[in-house]
Amino acid sequence: MKITLKDGSFKEYEGSMSVLDITKDISEGLARVATSARVNGEVVDLRHVVDEDCELEILTFDNEEGKGAFWHTTSHIMAQAIKRLYPDTKLAIGPSIENGFYYDVDRETPFAAEDLEKIEKEMKKIVKEALPIERFTKTREDAIAYFKEKDEPYKVELIEDLPEGEEISFYQQGEFVDLCAGPHLMTTKPVKAFKLTSLAGAYWRGSEKNKMLTRIYGISYPKKAQLDEYLTMLEEAKKRDHRKLGKELGLFMMCEEGPGFPFFLPKGMVLKNTLLDYWRELHKKAGYVEVSTPVILSRHLWETSGHWDHYKENMYTTQIDGEDFAIKPMNCPGGMLVYKAEPRSYKDLPLRVGELGLVHRHEKSGQLHGLMRVRCFTQDDAHIFMMPEQIRDEIKGVVALIDEVYQLFGFKYHVELSTRPEDSMGSDEDWELATEGLRGALNDLGLDYVVNEGDGAFYGPKIDFHLTDSIGRTWQCGTIQLDMQLPQRFELEYTGADGEKHRPIMIHRVAFGSIERFIGILIEHFAGAFPTWLAPVQVKVLPISDKHLEYGQKVLETLNAAGIRAEIDTRAEKIGYKIREAQMQKIPYMLVVGAKEEEENLVSVRSRFAGDEGQKSLDAFVASVAEEIATRERREVVKEEN
C-alpha cells in the first residue's frame, strides 16, 4: 500500500500497519511526540490500522487536533482520579475544548475548590503508572447493560440516544473504562504537566430543565515550562478582565434587570462612538453606503430567510395586530429587502451596503460573559452584491479593509478558509466558483491561510480572521462569507449587459464582528490603557492648588476647543494623589499646572508612555496631541509608576 505524507513524499508497505508503526518508520523522534493522526482527512488514534492507500498526516501537540487528543486523554485521567477518590461520583461528559478540557460530574456533595488539589495528586499517580490506553467496542445493547451495572446513568442516556445497531467504542486505562469516540494517546505517561483551573455549574445537556452538574476545567501540556507560561498568561488575563476594568473605568455595567443586555456609561459611549466614527470613515473611503433596517420584522421574512426553521429558539418573538413578528438576530434579511427596493443593473454592481445593526439573540444564561457573550449587540455588517466575475476583487477589497482595522490596533492575525460542509445548499458548480473565488483572492494577496475542510456555512464557503491579542490569546472576529442561497431565496435580480435578468452573488462580512465584544477584546488587549485617539478622556488637567484653578480652566478650554477630550481635577488633594488617580484611570496625558506654568503659558506634561515629559508650551502640546489623535498613532506604553 502507498502512504502519501503531508509534504507530498510517500512510503510503501507490503501489508497493513498501525499509524504508530508507520510513524516510527518515518522518525523515532516524531513517534515520541505524536499524539494522533489524520488519515484521509479523518482524525484517528496512533493505534489505528491502515490497510489501504491513503493520505497521512502525523499530528503533535503543535496541531489543534493533536492538542485535542492530548487534552481528551487528560480529561479521562482526571475522571479516573475522581472515581478512585470518590467512587460514588457519576460521570457525564469530558471533552477537550479550545483551551484544555473539562469533565461534568454528579456528586451528592458537590466538589469545592479544595478538592482539586487532591484530584491533581491522584492524577500524578496515574501518569506515573504509565497505564496503556486500549480501545475496544461493544454493541449498543451490551454497552447499555455495562453502564447500568456500573450505575452510570448519564452514560446510559447517551448510548440510548444512539441508533439501533450502532457499535460503541470504549477506552480503558488500568481499572478505568469510559465511553468515548477518541482519539487518545497510547498511554497516560506523556501528560507531564497539568492544572485543574476552575469549577462551574453546568446543566446536563445544557438544559435548565435538567440537573445541575459540576464542571471541572483543566489544562495540560507535555512540558512544565509550557504550563507555567500558560498559568502566567491566565494571571495576566485576570488583571485585564474587561468586566473588572469596565467597572473601574466607568465604561459599562450589567444589571439583574437586563441579564445579557449591557448598559454603556458615558465614558463607554465615547469609546463606542469613536469606534463607530472610525468604522464610518473607513467604509465611506472604501465605497460603501450605509443603511439602517428595522429591529422587528414579520415572521414571513424569517421564514423566507430560513431563520424561522433553523434559528427560532434563539430569536425573541412577539405579536403585532395578531401576526407573528421577530426581533432580528441578524441584519441580512433586512438587507435583502433594501436591495429589492428598486430595479438593479449590472452598472450598479458591486453594491456595497453597510449597516451598524442592533441584533438580539437568546443566549442561555450560563453562556453569558460580560461583553464577550451578550443577548443584544451591534453587528458591523456589510452585504456586497456583485456579479460572479467580481468575486475575487471584492474579496481582496474586504481583506484589505479588515487588515487595516487590525493593523491599527496592533493585532496580528491568521486566516482560515472554510470549505463546503456535508449539510449544505446549492450546486457543485456554485460551490466550486465561490470557493475558488475566496482561494484565488487569498493567493493573489499572498496571505498564508489554513484550509478547514467542511467547516463552511451551509450556504457558502468563508474566510475567518483569528486575531492574537497582546498576551497571546486568539479571538475570531472578522469573517467573509460568500452566499448564493439568500439571493435565490429572496429572488434578487439585476439586469445584465445582455438585457437578461441574472442572480447576484452576495458577500456577508464583518470587521469588528460585534462592536460590544470587540470593545471587550480591546479593553483586555490594551489592559484599559487605550491609544490616545480612542481613550474616553485623553488629557487630565491637574492644578497644584486652588490658586491655579483659573489657569487650569483656561488650559481645559484650549484643549476642548481643539477637539481634545479633557477633564480637570479641581479637588483639594495633593498633586501626587491626583497623578496616581489619573494613572489608575489609564489617562494618556496629565498636565500639571502651577505658578511657573501660569506665568509662561506652559504645562508640565506627564504621559502614560514616557512618564515625566517636562514642560512644554500649551500650544505645542495641543498641536502634538491633536496630530497624534488625527493620525490614530499608537504610542508604546511604558510600565506605569507605582
N, C-alpha and C positions, 0 to 999 in steps of 0.2 A: 504493500500500500504506500501511497505517496502523501507525505505530510508537508503542506506548504506553510512556511513560517511567516510572521508579520513582515519581515524585511524582504520577502519575495523569494528567499532561498528555500530549499526543500530537503527533506530526509525521506529515505525509502527503507521500508522494513518488510521482512518476509511474512510475519503473522501479526496478530493483534497484540497491542501493548497498552499498559496503563499510561496516562498522561505523565505521571511521576517518572516512570522509566524512560519515556521519551525525553523528558526534561533533563534527567541525569545524563542521557546520551549527548544532549546539546552542551550542557555545562553543569558540573557538580556544584559550582558556586551558585548558579541560577536555581538549582534544585533546592539548595538550602534556604533560599529566601522566597521561593514561590509559595503562594497561598491558594491559588486556584487557576483556572484556565478558561479560555474562550474557544470552543470548538464549533466551527461553522456559525459563529455569532452567538452561541448559547454558552452562558457561564456554567462551568461544571467543576466538580472536585478534581483534585490531582489523582484520586483513586479511579476516576472514570476510565473505562477501557475503550480504546479506539480500535475499530476493526475494519475501517474503510478509508478511502482517500478523503482528506479534509483540510480545512484551513485551521491552523492552531496558533493561538497567542497565549503565552505564559504570563500570568498576572502575579504581581507582587504587591506589597503594601503601598507602593507608589501609585498604583492604579486605583480608581474609585471602587471597582468591583473587587479588587484584591483586598482593599481595606474592609469591604463588606464581609468577606469570608472570615477575616481575622476577628472583626468585631462580633460577628454572629457566633463564632466559637466562644468568645469571651462571655457572651450572654448565657451560653449553656454552662460554662464553668461557674458563673455566678449562681445559676439556678441549682446546680449540683451542690454548691456550698450551702445554699439556703435549705435544701432538702436534708442535708446532713445535720445541720444545726437545729432546724425547726421542721421536723418531718410532717407535721400536720398541715403545713402550708400547701395550698392548691396553686398550681401553675396555670397561667393563661397563655400569653404570647410573649416572645422575646426576640424581636428582630434587631438587625443592625439599622442604624439611621444615618443621617448626613454626618453627624459628629459623634460617633460611638455607638451605643446600644442601650436598650432598656429591657426590663422584664416586668410584666404585670403579674402581680401575685395577690392571693387572697389568704389572709391570716386573721384568725379571730382577734388577736391583739395586733393592731396594725404596726408595721415597722416604724421605728423612730430613727433619727439621725445617729444616735449612739450605737445602733445595731450594725451600721455599715462597716465599722472597724472590725467587728467580729467576723462578718461575712468576708471581708477582704483577706483576713488572716487565714480563713479556711480555703479561700481561692488560691492563696500562695502554696498551700499544701498540695492542692490538686495539680497545679502547674508543675510543682517539684516531682510529683508522681509520674509525670510524662505519660499520661494514660493514652494508649492508642484510641483513635476515634474510628468507629466502624459504622458502615451504613448497611441497613437491611430493610426488607419490605414485608408488609403483611396485607392480607385482603382487608377490605373495608370492615367486614363483619368481625374478623379477628382483632383488628385494631380497636374497634369499639369495645369488644369484650375485654381486651387487655387493659384499657384505661378505666373501664368500670371496676375491674378488680383492684386497680391501683387507687381507686377513689379520686380520680382526676376529672371532675365534671366538665370543666372548661374544654379539655382536650376531646372529651366525648362529643360535646356540642359541635366543635369544629369539624370533627370527622363525619358526624351525622349530616352536616350541610354539604358534604361532597357527594358526587353522583354514585349511584349503584355501580358495582363492578370496578370502582377506582382502586388502583394499587397504592398503598400508603407507605411513604418512606419514613424510616426512623434512623436516629443516630444514637450510638451508645459509646460512653466513655466510662470505664470502670462499672460501678453499680448503677450509674445514671443513664436512663433512656428517655429520649424526647422525640415527640412528633416533629418532623422538620423536612422541608424540601431541600435544605442545603444551599450552597456548598459550605463545607467546613474544612478546617485544617486537618492534617493527618494525625496529629497528637496535640495534647494540651501544652506541650513543652515550650513552643515559641512565644507564648504570651508572657513575656518577661516583665512588663511594666503596665500597671493598670490602677485606676482610681474610681471608686464609686462616688459620683459627684453630687447627686441630689435625689430627693424623694418628691413625689407628687401624687395627687389623686387622679384616677382615670376610670371613667365608666367602662364597664365591659362592653366591647364592640362600639364604643363611642356614643352610646345612647343613654340619655339621662334616666330612661325607664329601667335601666339595668343596675346591678350592684356596683358600688364604688370600690375599685381595687387600688392597691398601692403600686405605683410605677417607680422602679428603682433605675436611675440612669447611671451610666458609667462610660469610661473611655479607656482604651488600651493601646499600647504601642509595642513594637519589637524591642525598643531600647529605652532605658530610663531617661536619657537626655532628651528624647523626643517628648516623653510625658512631662518632664519638668518644664520644657518650653511651652507646652500646651497649657499647663496649670498657671504659668506666669501670665500667659495671654488671657486666661479666664479672670485672673485677679484684676488685670488692666481693664478688661471688659466691664467688670463690676463697677469700677470707678467711673467708667464712661457711660453707664446705663442711661439711656435717653429719658427714662421715666424719672430717675433721680435728678439729672441735670435739668430736665424740662421744668421740674418744680422749683429747683433752686434759682434758675434763671428767669422764672416767670414767663415761660413760653406757652405752656398748655396745661390743661388739667383734665382729669376724668372724674365723673360723678356717678354715684349709685343710681341717680335718676335717669342716667343715659348710658348704660354699660356698653362699651364699644363705640360710643359716639364722642369723639374728642371735642373739647372746648378750647379754642385758641384764645389766648390772653393778648393784651395789647402788643407786647414785645414779640410774641409768636406771630401775630398778624403782620407785623412789619417784616419779619423773616419770610413768611409765606408770600406776601405781596411782592417782595423784592425778587423772589424766585420766579413768580408768575410774570413780572415785568421782563425779566431776562428771557423767559420762555417766549413771550410775545415778540420781543425784539428779534430773537433768533429765527423764529418761524416766518416773520414778515420778510426778513432778509432772504430766506430760502424759498419764497414764493408761495406760502400758504395763505389761505383765507381762514378766518375764524367764524365759527357758528356757535349757537347755544340751542340745545334741544330740550324739550320738557322733561321734568323728573318723573312724571306719571303719564303712562300711555296705555292704550287699550289692550286687552287680552289678545285680540286677533293679531296685533302686531307681533307679540311674543310667540304666538303660535306659528306665524309665518317664519320667524327667525329660528324657531326650534327651541327657544329658551323655555317655553311653557312645558314642553315634554321632558327636556333634559336638565333643567335648572330650577324648576318650580320650588323645590324645598329650600332653596337659598334666596328666594325672592319674597319681598313684602308685598302683599296684595290688598286690595280694597275694592269697594263697590261705589260706583257713581251712577246715579239715575238708573239703578237696577242692573247695570252692566259691570262685568269684571274688568278691573284695571290692575296694573302692577307698577311699583316704583322701580325705575330702571336699575338693573345690576350692571349694565354695560351700555355704552353710548352708541354701539354700531347700528342697531335698527333705526334709531332716530336719524343717523347719518344717511341711511338708505333713502329715507323719505325726503331729505334735503336734496339728494341727487335727483330723485324723481320729480321734484317740484317744477322742473322746466325741461324742455327738449335739449338734448346734448348732441354735439357734433364732435367728430374727431379733432376739429380745430380747438375744442375746449380742453382736450386731454394732453398731458396729465392734469387732473384737477386735484389739488392738494388741499384738504379740508381739515382744519384743526379744531379741537374742542376741549376746553377745560371743564369736563362734565362731572357733576356730583353724582356718584352712584352709591347704591345701598345693597349690601349683601348680608344675609342672615348667617353669620358665623356662630358656631357653638361657643357657649360661654367659656369653656375650658381652653379654647384656642385663642382667645383674645389676649393681646400683649401690647400694651402701650399704643404707640402709633404704628407699630410693625404689623399688627393684625387687628383691624377695626371693622366696624359694621357700616360706616359711611366714609367715603374718601373721594378726593378729586383726582380723576384719571386724566393724564395729559395725552389724550387720544389724538390720533390723526388718521384719516382714511384717504388713501390716494387711489383715484380711479384712473385707469390707463389702458392702453392697447397692449397686446402681447409683446410687440417689438420694443416697448418702452420699459419692460420689467427691469432689465439689467441696469440701465442708467438710473432709474428711480431708486432701486435698492442701494446703489452706490451713493446717491444723494442722502438717503436716510442714514446709512452707516457713517458718512462724513459728519452729519448733524449730531448723531449720538456720540461720536468720538469727540467732537468739540465740547460737548457738555461734560464728559468725564475728564477730559484733559483740564478743563477749567478748575475742577475741584481736586485735581491731583490723584484721581483714581487710575490704577492700572486695571486692565480687564482682559478676559479671554472670551472667545467666541465659540458657540456651538451651533452646528447646523443639524436640525432635527428633521428626519425624513418620514415618509408615509407610514402611519400605523396600520395594524391589521384591520381595525374598525374605522374605515374611512369612507368618505363620499367622493364621487367623481370618477372620471375615466382615467385609464392608464396614461393616455396622451396628455391630459390636463396636468396630472401629477408630474410627468416627465418634464413638461415645459416649465412648470413652476419651480421644481427642484433645481433644474439646470440653470434657471434664471438667478436663483439665490447663489448657487455654487459659482457660477460664472462671475457674478459681481464680487464675491469674496476673493476669487482668484485674480480678477482684474486689479483689485486693491492691494494684492499681495499680503492679505491678512491670514495669519495662521488660524486654523479652526479645527475643532474636533467634530466628527460626524456621530450623531446619536441616531443610529438606525431605528426606525419605527417609533420615534418619540415626538413626531409632529402632531399638530392639532388634527381633529377628524376632517376638517375642511381644507387643510393645506399645510405645506411644509413651513418651517420657521427658522429664524436666526435668533438666538438668545445671547445677551451680553451679561457676563458674570463679572462684577467688579470686585476688586480687592481693596479693603479699607486699610487705614494706617496701622492696624495691629494684625493684619493678615487674614481677616475673615472675608469670606466671599458672600456676595449678595446678587441675586438675579434681579435685574431692574429693566433695562431696555429689551424690547423684543420687536421683531419684524415678522409678520405672518402674511403669507400670500393666501388669498381666499378667492376661489372661483365658485363657491357654493352660495354665499349670500346674494351676490349679484343675480344668480339664477333664481333663487327663491323669491327675490323681490322684483324679478323681471326687469332689471336695469338694462338700458339700451343707449347706444349712441349711433348716429348716422355716420357711416364711413365715407371715405373719399369716393367709393364706388356707388354712393347713394343708397346702399342697403343698410338694414339695421344689424348691429353687432352687439355682443355682450361684453361689457368692460371687465377687466380683471382688477382686483382690489387688493391693496395692502392695508392691513391694520398695523399700527406701530405706536409704541410709547417710548419716550426717552427717560423720563423720571420714573414712570410706572404709576405708582400712587404718590401724589405730592406729599401726603401725610407720612407715608413710610419713608420716602426719600429724605424728608426733614429729620425723621428718627435716625436714619443712617448718617446724615450729615452731623447731627449732634454727637453721635458716637465717634465718627471719623475724626472730627476736629476736637473732641472732648469739650464741646461747648465754646471753644475759642475760635469763632468763625473768622474768615478773612474779613478785612475791614469793609468791603463793599456789601457784605451780607450781614454784618453784625447789627442787631437791633439798635444798640447805642454804640456809635463809632468813637465818640470823644466824651470824656467826663471832665468838666472844669472843676478844679479843686482850690477855692480860695483858702489861703493860710489862716485868715481870721476874718471876723465880721467887717473889719476896716476895708477889706479888699473885695467885698461883695459887689460893689458898684462896677469895679473894673471886670470882675468875673462875669457880671451880666452883659457887659459890653462885648467880651470875648464870645459868650454864648450866642448873642445876636449876630455877630460876624460869622460864626460857624453856621448857624441856621440859614442865614441869607445866602451862603454858598452851597446850600443843599446838603450840608453835613449833619447827620443825626447826632445831636449833642444834648447833654444834661448838665446841670450844675448841682453840686453838693453844698447846700447852704447850712448844714448842721454845725452847731458849735462844738465840733470834735477836733482832736489833734490831727494834724495833717498826715501823720503816719497811719492813723486809724482809717482815714478817708482813702488813702492809697491802697491799703490792704483790702478794704471793702470793694473798691473798683476792680482790683485784681481778681477777687473772688467772683465778681460778675463777668470776668473774661473780657473786659472792655479793651479794645485795641490801644487807645491813646488816653493818657491822663495829662491834663495841663495844670500844673501848679502855678498859682498866681499870688504874688505878694507885692511888697513896696517897690522892689527893684524892677520887676516886670511891668508894674503900672507906670513907673516913671519913663521907661524906654519903649513902651508898647511891645513888650516881649511876652513869651510864655516859656516856662520850663517844661520840657517835654519828657514824659516817661512813657515808654511803649511796652507792649507785651512782647515785642520782637527783639528789642535791643536794650531793655532796661532804661537807664538814665541816658537820654539823648542830648542833654544840655539845653541851653537857652537858644531860642530862635525867634525871629520877628514873627508877629502874629500873621502877617500877610504871607510870609514864606511858608509857614506851617500850613495855612489854609490851602495854598496853591499845591503843595506836595501831597496832602491828603486827598484833595479833590481829584488830582491826577491818579492817585492810587485807586480811588473808587471808580473813576471813569474807565480805567483800563482793566478793572477787576483783577488787579495784581494780587498774588498770593505770597505775602512775605513769610519767610520761615520763622516759626515761633521758637524762641529760646526758652529754656527751663524757667518757670516762674520763681520769683523770690519767695521765701517763706515769710 
